[in-house]
Every structure is written in C-alpha cells, then in structure tokens.
Amino acid sequence: MNAAIGSTRPAMDNGWADPESMIGQSGKMICPDLYIGIGLSGELQHMVGISGCRIMVAVNNDPKATIFEQVDFGIVDDCRQFIPLLTEKIRQHRSG
Ligand SMILES: Cc1cc2nc3c(=O)[nH]c(=O)nc-3n(C[C@H](O)[C@H](O)[C@H](O)COP(=O)(O)OP(=O)(O)OC[C@H]3O[C@@H](n4cnc5c(N)ncnc54)[C@H](O)[C@@H]3O)c2cc1C
C-alpha cells in the first residue's frame, strides 16, 4: 500500500516500534486519506493524533473495543488472521 507505519505507546514502550512512529497526544498528529488501526483499543491519547484522517478503519478481536465507536469501518477479527488475507488481496490487486 506504500503506507507509513505508526504506533501506539505500548508498542513503543515494548520496543516493537520506533519512538518516532508514535501517534497521539505525546507523539505525531497525522492526517492521511486512509488510516487502518490494527489491534489497538482507541484510547483518547492515541485518537487525538488521528482526528484529521479522512477514512478510518479498525481491526480488533474485541467487538466491544472503544475504537469501533470512533471509526468509519470496523472489522472484528484476530489481526493475525485478517492482515495476511488483506495483504494477499492487495498483492493480487497490484499484480492483476
Ligand atoms: C499522559 C499520557 C500520554 C499518552 N500519550 C499517548 C500517545 O501519544 N499515543 C498513544 O498511542 N498512547 C498514549 N498514551 C497511552 C494511552 O493512554 C493508551 O494506553 C494507548 O494508546 C493504548 O495503546 P494500544 O491501543 O496499543 O493498547 P491497548 O489499550 O492494550 O489495546 C490493545 C487492543 O488490541 C486488541 N487486540 C489484542 N490482540 C489482538 C489481536 N490478535 N487481533 C486484533 N486485536 C487485538 C485488544 O482487544 C485491545 O483493544 C498516553 C498515556 C498517558 C497517561
């Protein structure tokens, strides 16, 4: 997708993501055309950083996750199942 990758604070604190990539109150404010939040809860401190995004999508395995109240499209699934399917579809689309 040629997308930029952002992160939440726990991902940064655990060393999974570069501190520069953190989005939110203590990080970056972003405003892409499409934001896909994968496995994140939708806490205010993160969400303030994405308020300028045009279309927001969330993938979370908890149907009651707060993020679903704040996005345009919600996908209830385990991201380990969903993301490989999505990337495969994108590859097919790009090669076709
Ligand atoms: C003063 C202050 C400033 C802060 N500033 C920031 C900031 O700038 N940016 C920021 O991001 N945070 C910030 N935080 C932290 C913020 O409050 C939240 O703790 C943080 O955003 C939560 O990150 P998370 O959604 O990744 O983690 P969690 O809240 O732990 O959520 C993880 C989510 O992933 C879902 N999940 C788990 N496994 C799967 C799976 N296999 N498939 C799909 N979904 C799954 C769970 O259902 C859950 O909803 C700040 C906090 C404070 C106190």
PDBQT file of the ligand as one rigid body, heavy atoms in Angstrom, charges set to zero:
ROOT
HETATM    1  C1  LIG A 101      -0.104  11.344  29.648  1.00  0.00    +0.000 C 
HETATM    2  C2  LIG A 101      -0.316  10.208  28.645  1.00  0.00    +0.000 A 
HETATM    3  C3  LIG A 101       0.018  10.425  27.321  1.00  0.00    +0.000 A 
HETATM    4  C4  LIG A 101      -0.146   9.389  26.391  1.00  0.00    +0.000 A 
HETATM    5  N1  LIG A 101       0.176   9.626  25.072  1.00  0.00    +0.000 NA
HETATM    6  C5  LIG A 101      -0.032   8.646  24.171  1.00  0.00    +0.000 A 
HETATM    7  C6  LIG A 101       0.232   8.860  22.775  1.00  0.00    +0.000 A 
HETATM    8  O1  LIG A 101       0.685   9.927  22.342  1.00  0.00    +0.000 OA
HETATM    9  N2  LIG A 101      -0.026   7.854  21.920  1.00  0.00    +0.000 N 
HETATM   10  C7  LIG A 101      -0.536   6.638  22.321  1.00  0.00    +0.000 A 
HETATM   11  O2  LIG A 101      -0.757   5.767  21.477  1.00  0.00    +0.000 OA
HETATM   12  N3  LIG A 101      -0.776   6.402  23.623  1.00  0.00    +0.000 NA
HETATM   13  C8  LIG A 101      -0.548   7.373  24.545  1.00  0.00    +0.000 A 
HETATM   14  N4  LIG A 101      -0.815   7.120  25.862  1.00  0.00    +0.000 N 
HETATM   15  C9  LIG A 101      -1.262   5.749  26.237  1.00  0.00    +0.000 C 
HETATM   16  C10 LIG A 101      -2.763   5.567  26.001  1.00  0.00    +0.000 C 
HETATM   17  O3  LIG A 101      -3.487   6.028  27.122  1.00  0.00    +0.000 OA
HETATM   18  C11 LIG A 101      -3.117   4.066  25.778  1.00  0.00    +0.000 C 
HETATM   19  O4  LIG A 101      -2.611   3.310  26.849  1.00  0.00    +0.000 OA
HETATM   20  C12 LIG A 101      -2.559   3.518  24.474  1.00  0.00    +0.000 C 
HETATM   21  O5  LIG A 101      -2.880   4.367  23.383  1.00  0.00    +0.000 OA
HETATM   22  C13 LIG A 101      -3.152   2.131  24.242  1.00  0.00    +0.000 C 
HETATM   23  O6  LIG A 101      -2.413   1.536  23.193  1.00  0.00    +0.000 OA
HETATM   24  P1  LIG A 101      -2.965   0.234  22.440  1.00  0.00    +0.000 P 
HETATM   25  O7  LIG A 101      -4.310   0.531  21.873  1.00  0.00    +0.000 OA
HETATM   26  O8  LIG A 101      -1.890  -0.210  21.511  1.00  0.00    +0.000 OA
HETATM   27  O9  LIG A 101      -3.026  -0.864  23.602  1.00  0.00    +0.000 OA
HETATM   28  P2  LIG A 101      -4.234  -1.467  24.406  1.00  0.00    +0.000 P 
HETATM   29  O10 LIG A 101      -5.055  -0.401  25.034  1.00  0.00    +0.000 OA
HETATM   30  O11 LIG A 101      -3.632  -2.506  25.277  1.00  0.00    +0.000 OA
HETATM   31  O12 LIG A 101      -5.161  -2.164  23.302  1.00  0.00    +0.000 OA
HETATM   32  C14 LIG A 101      -4.809  -3.279  22.582  1.00  0.00    +0.000 C 
HETATM   33  C15 LIG A 101      -6.021  -3.668  21.745  1.00  0.00    +0.000 C 
HETATM   34  O13 LIG A 101      -5.652  -4.705  20.851  1.00  0.00    +0.000 OA
HETATM   35  C16 LIG A 101      -6.707  -5.638  20.764  1.00  0.00    +0.000 C 
HETATM   36  N5  LIG A 101      -6.089  -6.908  20.369  1.00  0.00    +0.000 N 
HETATM   37  C17 LIG A 101      -5.272  -7.705  21.116  1.00  0.00    +0.000 A 
HETATM   38  N6  LIG A 101      -4.882  -8.784  20.421  1.00  0.00    +0.000 NA
HETATM   39  C18 LIG A 101      -5.476  -8.661  19.193  1.00  0.00    +0.000 A 
HETATM   40  C19 LIG A 101      -5.451  -9.480  18.022  1.00  0.00    +0.000 A 
HETATM   41  N7  LIG A 101      -4.743 -10.620  17.965  1.00  0.00    +0.000 N 
HETATM   42  N8  LIG A 101      -6.165  -9.074  16.936  1.00  0.00    +0.000 NA
HETATM   43  C20 LIG A 101      -6.893  -7.913  16.972  1.00  0.00    +0.000 A 
HETATM   44  N9  LIG A 101      -6.934  -7.099  18.074  1.00  0.00    +0.000 NA
HETATM   45  C21 LIG A 101      -6.238  -7.474  19.154  1.00  0.00    +0.000 A 
HETATM   46  C22 LIG A 101      -7.339  -5.659  22.148  1.00  0.00    +0.000 C 
HETATM   47  O14 LIG A 101      -8.689  -6.076  22.054  1.00  0.00    +0.000 OA
HETATM   48  C23 LIG A 101      -7.213  -4.188  22.574  1.00  0.00    +0.000 C 
HETATM   49  O15 LIG A 101      -8.368  -3.449  22.245  1.00  0.00    +0.000 OA
HETATM   50  C24 LIG A 101      -0.648   8.125  26.815  1.00  0.00    +0.000 A 
HETATM   51  C25 LIG A 101      -0.984   7.944  28.157  1.00  0.00    +0.000 A 
HETATM   52  C26 LIG A 101      -0.818   8.951  29.059  1.00  0.00    +0.000 A 
HETATM   53  C27 LIG A 101      -1.186   8.720  30.501  1.00  0.00    +0.000 C 
ENDROOT
TORSDOF 0
